[in-house]
Amino acid sequence: MAPLPTPSHTVGPFYGYALPFPDGDRMAPEGHPDRIVLHGYVYDGEGTPVPDALLDFWQAAPDGSLTGAPGSLRRDPVTGGHLGRSTTGFTGFGRVPTDADGHYALATLPPGNAGLPYISVCVFARGLLHHLFTRAYLRDGVDPLLDALPAARRATLLARPDERPVAPRTYRFDIRLQGEGETVFLEFA
């Protein structure tokens, strides 16, 4: 008997049905003084926005720890329904679908990585048989990954302070799946 297909065996779009969860775009508590917003668009190879992509985000806490905290997918023990995130905890994980215009936005705290601050991103989108991994660096500097790239490729990993911010302390990070200006994607063995 053949094994049942997994999401990686199926070409989407189907990510919006069961994978997003309430408050997946809110890694930082509302009103936190250090809160930042990372936002942008996901584009396909022709430069068209992708309206049905799903992005997972992982990052270090502001103190540099990677332990996170429970709470991203908390269930109500009484009803079994989704209880949502706690209002004070920082879990280090977020999940955001793109909207009809291919836009996403994530509210988080600045990561305290030992080197340069970055947020890890996993991209699920139609036409991809396997998800893609990349990083959104919040500033440029000395980093082994960035140092190994030519300037044009390096620029695809840098989130820029937004000139027209949607909120204070906002960074813009667009993801191009292929073609001119394609985002650098990482391969993990």
N, CA and C of each residue as an Amber inpcrd file, in Angstrom:
protein
   567
   0.8420000  -1.1840000   0.0000000   0.0000000   0.0000000   0.0000000
   0.8890000   1.2500000   0.0000000   0.6170000   2.1570000  -0.8790000
   1.4110000   3.3900000  -0.9870000   1.0980000   4.3090000   0.1930000
   2.1280000   5.0570000   0.6710000   1.8680000   5.9990000   1.7670000
   0.9670000   7.1390000   1.2920000   0.2150000   7.6970000   2.2250000
  -0.6520000   8.8280000   1.8990000   0.1980000  10.0560000   1.5990000
  -0.2480000  10.9190000   0.6940000   0.5280000  12.1330000   0.3870000
   0.5910000  13.0760000   1.5860000   1.6810000  13.7560000   1.6830000
   1.8660000  14.7790000   2.7100000   1.7600000  16.1390000   2.0320000
   1.7240000  17.2520000   2.7990000   1.6590000  18.5670000   2.1480000
   2.7930000  18.8060000   1.1510000   3.9760000  18.2410000   1.3960000
   5.0760000  18.4480000   0.4530000   4.8660000  17.6970000  -0.8520000
   3.9440000  16.7390000  -0.8840000   3.6560000  16.0110000  -2.1200000
   2.5590000  16.6850000  -2.9390000   1.9220000  17.6680000  -2.3970000
   0.7690000  18.2940000  -3.0140000   1.0790000  19.7480000  -3.3420000
   0.6930000  20.1670000  -4.5240000   0.8620000  21.5680000  -4.8910000
  -0.3750000  22.3170000  -4.4200000  -0.1790000  23.4000000  -3.6580000
  -1.2830000  24.1820000  -3.0820000  -2.1420000  24.8160000  -4.1450000
  -2.9140000  25.8330000  -3.8530000  -3.0050000  26.5080000  -2.5580000
  -4.0270000  25.8440000  -1.6350000  -3.5880000  25.4660000  -0.4710000
  -4.4840000  24.9090000   0.5240000  -4.0710000  25.3270000   1.9250000
  -3.0720000  26.1740000   2.0310000  -2.5120000  26.5130000   3.3310000
  -3.4770000  27.2740000   4.2330000  -4.4290000  27.9730000   3.6760000
  -5.3220000  28.7860000   4.4770000  -6.3950000  28.0130000   5.2130000
  -6.5200000  26.7300000   4.9890000  -7.6090000  25.9830000   5.5930000
  -7.3500000  25.5770000   7.0370000  -6.2050000  25.0130000   7.3380000
  -5.9850000  24.4760000   8.6830000  -4.7160000  24.9850000   9.3450000
  -3.8030000  25.5550000   8.6020000  -2.5160000  25.9110000   9.1820000
  -2.4730000  27.2590000   9.8910000  -3.0870000  28.3170000   9.3700000
  -3.0470000  29.5830000  10.1230000  -3.8150000  29.4440000  11.4400000
  -3.4360000  30.2330000  12.4220000  -4.1430000  30.2170000  13.6980000
  -4.3040000  31.6500000  14.1850000  -5.3130000  31.8970000  15.0220000
  -5.5440000  33.2690000  15.4930000  -4.2990000  33.8410000  16.1700000
  -4.0190000  35.0840000  15.9010000  -2.8840000  35.8110000  16.4810000
  -1.5290000  35.2510000  16.0480000  -1.4860000  34.5020000  14.9730000
  -0.2130000  33.9740000  14.4850000   0.7400000  35.0690000  14.0560000
   0.1910000  36.2470000  13.7900000   1.0040000  37.3890000  13.3690000
   1.4520000  38.2460000  14.5480000   1.1610000  37.8100000  15.7580000
   1.4700000  38.6210000  16.9380000   2.3850000  37.8410000  17.8750000
   3.6940000  37.9430000  17.6470000   4.6650000  37.2890000  18.5090000
   4.9610000  38.1430000  19.7390000   4.7610000  39.4320000  19.6430000
   5.0220000  40.3570000  20.7540000   3.6990000  40.7910000  21.3680000
   3.6790000  40.9400000  22.6810000   2.4470000  41.4090000  23.3230000
   2.0580000  42.8000000  22.8320000   0.7560000  43.0430000  22.7180000
   0.2340000  44.3570000  22.3380000   0.8010000  45.4180000  23.2660000
   1.2390000  46.5320000  22.7130000   1.7030000  47.6560000  23.5150000
   3.1010000  47.5150000  24.0990000   3.8180000  46.4370000  23.7820000
   5.1840000  46.2750000  24.3010000   6.0540000  47.4070000  23.7440000
   6.8520000  48.0750000  24.5780000   7.6130000  49.2430000  24.1030000
   8.6900000  48.9170000  23.0690000   9.1460000  47.6780000  22.9960000
  10.1920000  47.3080000  22.0360000   9.6380000  46.6470000  20.7810000
   8.3520000  46.6080000  20.6380000   7.6970000  45.9140000  19.5310000
   8.1310000  46.4840000  18.1810000   8.3900000  45.5900000  17.2320000
   8.6850000  45.9770000  15.8540000   7.6890000  45.2740000  14.9320000
   7.5860000  45.7750000  13.7110000   6.7460000  45.1470000  12.6990000
   7.6400000  44.7990000  11.5120000   7.5600000  43.5470000  11.0720000
   8.2270000  43.0870000   9.8510000   7.1140000  42.8230000   8.8540000
   7.1840000  43.4700000   7.7050000   6.1380000  43.2600000   6.7040000
   6.7260000  43.3160000   5.3100000   5.9520000  42.8360000   4.3460000
   6.3860000  42.8690000   2.9620000   5.4340000  42.0810000   2.0870000
   5.9210000  41.7500000   0.9040000   5.1330000  41.0200000  -0.0750000
   5.8920000  39.7760000  -0.5030000   5.1480000  38.7510000  -0.9150000
   5.7230000  37.5610000  -1.5220000   5.3890000  37.6380000  -3.0010000
   6.4230000  37.5440000  -3.8610000   6.2570000  37.6400000  -5.3120000
   6.6710000  36.3400000  -5.9820000   5.9910000  35.9830000  -7.0690000
   6.3870000  34.8130000  -7.8450000   7.4620000  35.2020000  -8.8590000
   7.8330000  34.2920000  -9.7490000   8.9000000  34.5210000 -10.7130000
   8.6170000  35.6130000 -11.7230000   7.3480000  35.9530000 -11.9230000
   6.9820000  37.0130000 -12.8640000   6.7870000  38.3510000 -12.1580000
   7.0260000  38.3860000 -10.8440000   6.8510000  39.6250000 -10.0930000
   5.4240000  39.8770000  -9.6470000   4.5740000  38.8620000  -9.7560000
   3.1790000  38.9690000  -9.3430000   3.0560000  38.5920000  -7.8660000
   2.3340000  39.3640000  -7.0710000   2.1520000  39.0100000  -5.6630000
   1.4570000  37.6540000  -5.5110000   1.8670000  36.8920000  -4.5090000
   1.3030000  35.5660000  -4.2350000   0.2730000  35.7150000  -3.1060000
  -1.0310000  35.5720000  -3.4210000  -2.0620000  35.8350000  -2.4200000
  -2.3490000  34.6810000  -1.4700000  -1.6860000  33.5530000  -1.6520000
  -2.0230000  32.3850000  -0.8470000  -0.7800000  31.6950000  -0.2750000
   0.2410000  32.4680000   0.0210000   1.4400000  31.9060000   0.6490000
   1.2380000  31.8700000   2.1650000   2.0370000  31.0530000   2.8210000
   2.0230000  30.9680000   4.2790000   3.4720000  31.0630000   4.7360000
   3.7360000  31.9150000   5.7210000   5.0930000  32.1340000   6.2120000
   5.1690000  31.7460000   7.6810000   6.1520000  30.9240000   8.0200000
   6.4660000  30.6120000   9.4110000   7.6880000  31.4180000   9.7990000
   7.6890000  31.9600000  11.0080000   8.8050000  32.7580000  11.5080000
   9.3040000  32.1590000  12.8130000  10.6290000  32.0710000  12.9700000
  11.2640000  31.6570000  14.2120000  12.3480000  32.6580000  14.5160000
  12.5560000  32.9220000  15.7890000  13.6190000  33.8490000  16.1270000
  14.0380000  33.6800000  17.5810000  15.2120000  34.2260000  17.8720000
  15.6850000  34.2780000  19.2540000  14.8900000  35.3410000  20.0060000
  14.7720000  35.1430000  21.3090000  14.1390000  36.1570000  22.1660000
  15.0770000  37.3600000  22.2660000  14.5940000  38.4950000  22.7610000
  15.4660000  39.6650000  22.9000000  16.7190000  39.4050000  23.7360000
  16.6510000  38.4670000  24.6840000  17.8250000  38.1550000  25.5030000
  18.7560000  37.1460000  24.8310000  18.4280000  36.7250000  23.6080000
  19.2600000  35.7840000  22.8680000  18.9000000  34.3330000  23.0850000
  18.0080000  34.0350000  24.0020000  17.6460000  32.6410000  24.2690000
  16.8150000  32.0780000  23.1170000  16.9160000  30.7750000  22.9480000
  16.1800000  30.0970000  21.8850000  15.1240000  29.1540000  22.4430000
  14.8730000  29.2160000  23.7170000  13.9490000  28.2690000  24.3280000
  12.4970000  28.5740000  24.0160000  12.1580000  29.8160000  23.7520000
  10.7760000  30.1820000  23.4840000   9.9140000  29.9550000  24.7090000
   8.6240000  29.9670000  24.5120000   7.6770000  29.7370000  25.5910000
   6.4420000  29.0850000  25.0060000   5.7710000  28.2520000  25.7890000
   4.5470000  27.6560000  25.2490000   3.4980000  28.7380000  25.0150000
   2.6010000  28.4830000  24.1000000   1.5110000  29.4240000  23.9400000
   1.0860000  29.7410000  22.5360000   1.8440000  29.3910000  21.5020000
   1.4420000  29.7550000  20.1510000   0.1340000  29.0980000  19.7430000
  -0.0460000  27.8570000  20.1020000  -1.2300000  27.1150000  19.6820000
  -2.0120000  26.5990000  20.8890000  -2.1010000  27.4010000  21.9410000
  -2.7680000  26.9450000  23.1650000  -4.2230000  26.5770000  22.9090000
  -4.6450000  25.4890000  23.5170000  -6.0310000  25.0260000  23.4160000
  -6.7580000  25.2810000  24.7220000  -8.0330000  25.5510000  24.6100000
  -8.8770000  25.7090000  25.7840000  -9.1710000  24.3080000  26.3140000
  -8.7700000  23.9950000  27.5600000  -8.9740000  22.6370000  28.0710000
 -10.4520000  22.2750000  28.2570000 -11.3130000  23.2710000  28.3310000
 -12.7400000  23.0060000  28.5250000 -13.4280000  22.7090000  27.2020000
 -13.2390000  23.6000000  26.2200000 -13.9500000  23.4510000  24.9480000
 -13.1330000  22.7200000  23.8880000 -11.8210000  22.6670000  24.0600000
 -10.9620000  22.0740000  23.0370000 -10.6840000  23.0240000  21.8880000
 -11.2950000  24.2150000  21.9290000 -11.0830000  25.2140000  20.8810000
  -9.7530000  25.9240000  21.0620000  -9.4980000  26.8480000  20.1670000
  -8.2440000  27.5970000  20.2190000  -8.3470000  28.6870000  21.2670000
  -7.4360000  28.6840000  22.2250000  -7.4260000  29.6850000  23.2790000
  -6.6110000  30.9020000  22.8610000  -5.6500000  30.7090000  21.9910000
  -4.8220000  31.8200000  21.5330000  -3.5730000  32.0100000  22.3630000
  -2.7910000  32.9790000  21.9810000  -1.5570000  33.2890000  22.6960000
  -1.8730000  33.9250000  24.0400000  -0.9250000  33.7740000  24.9570000
  -1.0630000  34.5310000  26.1950000  -0.8070000  35.9890000  25.8440000
  -1.2420000  36.8920000  26.6560000  -1.0850000  38.3090000  26.3370000
   0.2780000  38.8470000  26.7360000   1.0800000  38.0560000  27.4160000
   2.3720000  38.5520000  27.8880000   3.5640000  37.7570000  27.3990000
   3.3750000  36.5270000  26.9650000   4.5030000  35.6640000  26.6100000
   5.0610000  35.9170000  25.2260000   6.3360000  35.6320000  25.0770000
   6.9960000  35.6920000  23.7700000   7.4040000  34.2680000  23.4200000
   6.8260000  33.7190000  22.3530000   7.0570000  32.3100000  22.0270000
   8.2090000  32.0930000  21.0530000   8.5760000  33.0980000  20.2870000
   9.6200000  32.9260000  19.2870000   9.1310000  32.2960000  17.9990000
   7.8100000  32.0960000  17.8570000   7.2430000  31.4780000  16.6630000
   6.0120000  32.2520000  16.2180000   5.8900000  32.4450000  14.9020000
   4.7090000  33.0690000  14.3290000   4.3710000  32.4300000  12.9980000
   3.1170000  32.5150000  12.6130000   2.6750000  31.9680000  11.3180000
   1.7010000  32.9620000  10.7150000   2.0040000  33.4190000   9.4780000
   1.2240000  34.4750000   8.8510000   0.9110000  34.1130000   7.4020000
  -0.3640000  34.1140000   7.0120000  -0.6910000  33.9610000   5.5920000
  -0.5840000  35.3160000   4.8950000  -0.3330000  35.2960000   3.6020000
  -0.3980000  36.5380000   2.8370000  -1.8660000  36.8500000   2.5510000
  -2.1520000  38.1360000   2.3740000  -3.5290000  38.5250000   2.0630000
  -3.7500000  38.4780000   0.5430000  -4.8780000  38.9590000   0.0950000
  -5.2270000  38.9190000  -1.3320000  -4.2380000  39.6810000  -2.2000000
  -3.4920000  40.6230000  -1.6050000  -2.4900000  41.3960000  -2.3470000
  -1.0810000  40.8280000  -2.1940000  -0.9360000  39.6690000  -1.5400000
   0.3800000  39.0690000  -1.3390000   1.1570000  39.6770000  -0.1910000
   0.5080000  40.4600000   0.6550000   1.1650000  41.1600000   1.7600000
   1.0560000  40.3620000   3.0560000   2.0850000  40.4700000   3.8900000
   2.0670000  39.8890000   5.2320000   2.5870000  40.9360000   6.2080000
   2.2810000  40.7670000   7.4830000   2.8260000  41.6200000   8.5350000
   2.9180000  40.8080000   9.8150000   4.0080000  41.0040000  10.5350000
   4.2890000  40.2750000  11.7700000   4.7270000  41.2730000  12.8310000
   4.1020000  41.2340000  14.0050000   4.5180000  42.0700000  15.1380000
   5.3510000  41.2020000  16.0700000   6.5720000  41.6330000  16.3560000
   7.4790000  40.8290000  17.1610000   8.3830000  41.7320000  17.9960000
   9.3720000  41.1310000  18.6190000  10.3820000  41.8750000  19.3660000
  11.7130000  41.7180000  18.6480000  12.6370000  42.6550000  18.7770000
  13.9360000  42.5070000  18.1150000  14.6510000  41.2560000  18.6250000
  15.1240000  40.4130000  17.7100000  15.8240000  39.2010000  18.1490000
  17.1970000  39.5300000  18.7190000  17.6090000  38.7780000  19.7190000
  18.9080000  38.9840000  20.3540000  19.9130000  37.9400000  19.9360000
  20.0380000  37.6870000  18.6360000  21.0050000  36.7020000  18.1470000
  22.4110000  37.1200000  18.5490000  23.2940000  36.1340000  18.7380000
  24.6680000  36.4150000  19.1540000  25.3970000  37.2930000  18.1360000
  25.1530000  37.0920000  16.8560000  25.7750000  37.9280000  15.8270000
  24.8130000  39.0210000  15.4170000  24.4790000  39.0400000  14.1390000
  23.5060000  40.0140000  13.6390000  22.0870000  39.5500000  13.9440000
  21.1890000  40.4740000  14.2320000  19.8070000  40.0660000  14.4900000
  19.1040000  39.6560000  13.1970000  18.5230000  38.4780000  13.2060000
  17.7460000  38.0160000  12.0560000  16.5580000  37.2080000  12.5350000
  15.5870000  37.1100000  11.6540000  14.3960000  36.2980000  11.8750000
  14.4010000  35.2330000  10.7810000  14.2970000  33.9700000  11.1750000
  14.2350000  32.8710000  10.2110000  12.8350000  32.8010000   9.6260000
  12.7710000  32.5440000   8.3200000  11.4940000  32.5080000   7.6090000
  11.4040000  31.2200000   6.8090000  10.2520000  30.5550000   6.8800000
   9.9660000  29.3830000   6.0520000   8.7670000  29.7440000   5.1810000
   8.9040000  29.5410000   3.8670000   7.8790000  29.9460000   2.9040000
   7.1950000  28.7230000   2.3190000   5.8730000  28.6950000   2.4150000
   5.0350000  27.7010000   1.7540000   4.2220000  28.4710000   0.7160000
   4.1910000  27.9970000  -0.5190000   3.4260000  28.7130000  -1.5450000
   3.0270000  27.7520000  -2.6520000   2.0370000  28.1680000  -3.4170000
   1.5680000  27.3430000  -4.5350000   2.7050000  27.0790000  -5.5000000
   2.7250000  25.9000000  -6.0270000   3.7630000  25.5400000  -6.9870000
   5.0450000  25.0500000  -6.3530000   5.1940000  25.1910000  -5.0490000
   6.3940000  24.6970000  -4.3710000   6.1270000  23.2890000  -3.8400000
   6.9280000  22.3390000  -4.2540000   6.7690000  20.9970000  -3.7110000
   7.4460000  20.8820000  -2.3570000   8.4010000  21.7530000  -2.0980000
   9.0840000  21.7910000  -0.8060000   9.1600000  23.2460000  -0.3510000
   8.9920000  23.4470000   0.9280000   9.0630000  24.7930000   1.4670000
  10.4900000  25.3410000   1.3490000  10.6070000  26.6560000   1.4310000
  11.8830000  27.3460000   1.2850000  12.2410000  28.0560000   2.5840000
  13.5330000  28.0840000   2.9010000  14.0120000  28.7480000   4.1090000
  14.8680000  29.9510000   3.7440000  14.6970000  31.0340000   4.4780000
  15.5240000  32.2190000   4.2950000  15.6510000  32.9330000   5.6410000
  16.2970000  34.0640000   5.6290000  16.4490000  34.8870000   6.8230000
  16.1640000  36.3400000   6.4740000  15.5960000  37.0510000   7.4340000
  15.3960000  38.4980000   7.3180000  16.3100000  39.1560000   8.3490000
  17.4250000  39.7230000   7.8850000  18.3650000  40.4150000   8.7750000
  17.8640000  41.8400000   9.0160000  17.8650000  42.2570000  10.2700000
  17.3700000  43.5940000  10.5980000  18.4330000  44.6730000  10.4420000
  19.6820000  44.2790000  10.2500000  20.7330000  45.2420000   9.9140000
  21.8610000  44.4910000   9.2330000  22.6950000  45.2170000   8.5380000
  23.8270000  44.6520000   7.8260000  25.0410000  44.6500000   8.7490000
  25.9860000  43.8150000   8.4410000  27.2040000  43.7420000   9.2380000
  27.9680000  42.4750000   8.9250000  28.8730000  42.1070000   9.8010000
  29.7100000  40.9270000   9.6000000  28.9270000  39.6790000  10.0020000
  28.7560000  38.7700000   9.0500000  28.0560000  37.5150000   9.2760000
  28.5720000  36.5160000   8.2490000  28.9010000  35.2790000   8.6440000
  29.4450000  34.3200000   7.6900000  28.5540000  34.0850000   6.4750000
  27.2510000  34.0030000   6.6840000  26.3460000  33.7920000   5.5550000
  26.3450000  35.0020000   4.6290000  26.1640000  36.1910000   5.1880000
  26.1450000  37.3960000   4.3590000  27.4830000  37.6380000   3.6700000
  28.5790000  37.3850000   4.3830000  29.9080000  37.6160000   3.8210000
  30.2040000  36.7300000   2.6130000  29.5340000  35.5820000   2.5130000
  29.7670000  34.6480000   1.4100000  28.9920000  35.0200000   0.1470000
  28.1770000  36.0650000   0.2200000  27.3120000  36.4190000  -0.9040000
  27.7810000  37.6710000  -1.6250000  27.5880000  37.7180000  -2.9610000
  27.8220000  38.9760000  -3.6850000  26.8240000  40.0330000  -3.1970000
  27.1500000  41.2840000  -3.3590000  26.3470000  42.3900000  -2.8340000
  24.8760000  42.3200000  -3.2510000  24.5980000  42.0090000  -4.5110000
  23.2030000  41.9730000  -4.9790000  22.4230000  40.8570000  -4.2970000
  23.0460000  39.7170000  -4.0920000  22.3710000  38.5960000  -3.4200000
  22.2270000  38.8840000  -1.9250000  23.2460000  39.4770000  -1.3480000
  23.2260000  39.8400000   0.0720000  22.0350000  40.7530000   0.3790000
  21.7730000  41.6880000  -0.5120000  20.6930000  42.6630000  -0.3160000
  19.3260000  41.9930000  -0.1920000  19.1580000  40.7850000  -0.7740000
  17.8570000  40.1060000  -0.7010000  17.5500000  39.5740000   0.6950000
  18.5310000  39.5780000   1.5840000  18.3280000  39.0930000   2.9510000
  18.1820000  40.2210000   3.9680000  18.2840000  41.4630000   3.5080000
  18.2610000  42.5920000   4.4280000  16.8810000  43.2460000   4.4860000
  16.2780000  43.2290000   5.6640000  15.0390000  43.9720000   5.8820000
  15.4350000  45.4290000   6.0870000  14.7520000  46.3080000   5.4260000
  15.0920000  47.7290000   5.4820000  14.0900000  48.4930000   6.3370000
  14.5510000  49.4880000   7.0830000  13.5790000  50.3470000   7.7740000
  12.6230000  50.9300000   6.7390000  11.3540000  50.8330000   7.0080000
  10.3390000  51.2580000   6.0510000  10.2380000  52.7750000   6.0220000
  10.2780000  53.3450000   4.8130000  10.1730000  54.7980000   4.6610000
   8.7550000  55.2840000   4.9330000   7.7800000  54.4440000   4.6700000
   6.3790000  54.7730000   4.9420000   5.8420000  53.7080000   5.8940000
   6.2210000  53.7810000   7.1400000   5.8860000  52.6840000   8.0540000
   4.3940000  52.5270000   8.3190000   4.0090000  51.2540000   8.4990000
   2.6350000  50.9490000   8.9030000   2.5060000  51.0950000  10.4130000
   3.6190000  51.1630000  11.1040000   3.6810000  51.3570000  12.5560000
   5.1010000  51.8110000  12.8790000   5.3220000  52.3970000  14.0490000
   6.7000000  52.7600000  14.4260000   7.5960000  51.5240000  14.4410000
   8.8720000  51.7180000  14.1520000   9.8590000  50.6250000  14.1520000
   9.4420000  49.5090000  13.2000000   9.2200000  49.8770000  11.9490000
   8.7450000  48.9500000  10.9300000   9.8610000  48.6440000   9.9350000
   9.9580000  47.3640000   9.5490000  10.9430000  46.9060000   8.5730000
  10.2130000  46.2620000   7.4040000  10.7480000  46.5010000   6.2060000
  10.1710000  45.9320000   4.9830000  11.0710000  44.8110000   4.4990000
  10.4790000  43.6290000   4.2600000  11.2170000  42.4750000   3.7600000
  10.3490000  41.7470000   2.7430000  10.6500000  41.9850000   1.4460000
   9.9360000  41.3030000   0.3720000  10.6400000  39.9980000   0.0430000
   9.8580000  39.0140000  -0.3640000  10.3840000  37.6950000  -0.7190000
  10.0490000  37.4430000  -2.1780000  11.0750000  37.2040000  -2.9800000
  10.8960000  36.8890000  -4.4010000  11.2660000  35.4190000  -4.5870000
  10.2980000  34.6200000  -5.0440000  10.4920000  33.1790000  -5.1170000
  11.4420000  32.7450000  -6.2200000  11.5360000  33.5140000  -7.2980000
  12.4900000  33.2190000  -8.3750000  12.5810000  34.4290000  -9.2870000
  13.4690000  34.3450000 -10.2620000  13.6140000  35.4360000 -11.2110000
  14.5720000  36.5040000 -10.7220000  14.5000000  37.6720000 -11.3690000
  15.3880000  38.7790000 -11.0280000  15.1600000  39.2220000  -9.5860000
  16.2370000  39.3400000  -8.8320000  16.1350000  39.7310000  -7.4300000
  15.6670000  38.6180000  -6.5120000  15.7570000  37.3590000  -7.0010000
  15.3150000  36.2170000  -6.1880000  15.9640000  36.2500000  -4.8130000
  15.1500000  36.0330000  -3.7940000  15.6430000  35.9700000  -2.4120000
  16.6060000  34.7970000  -2.2700000  17.6290000  34.9530000  -1.4680000
  18.5450000  33.8470000  -1.1690000  17.7920000  32.8720000  -0.2720000
  17.7490000  31.6180000  -0.6930000  17.1310000  30.5610000   0.1040000
  18.2140000  29.6190000   0.5860000  18.0230000  29.0960000   1.7850000
  19.0210000  28.2590000   2.4370000  18.6730000  26.7900000   2.2830000
  19.7120000  25.9740000   2.1850000  19.5170000  24.5320000   2.0870000
  20.0900000  23.9010000   3.3470000  19.2770000  23.1160000   4.0030000
  19.7260000  22.4230000   5.2050000  19.8720000  20.9470000   4.8900000
  21.0490000  20.4100000   5.2070000  21.3010000  18.9850000   4.9110000
  20.9010000  18.1180000   6.0770000
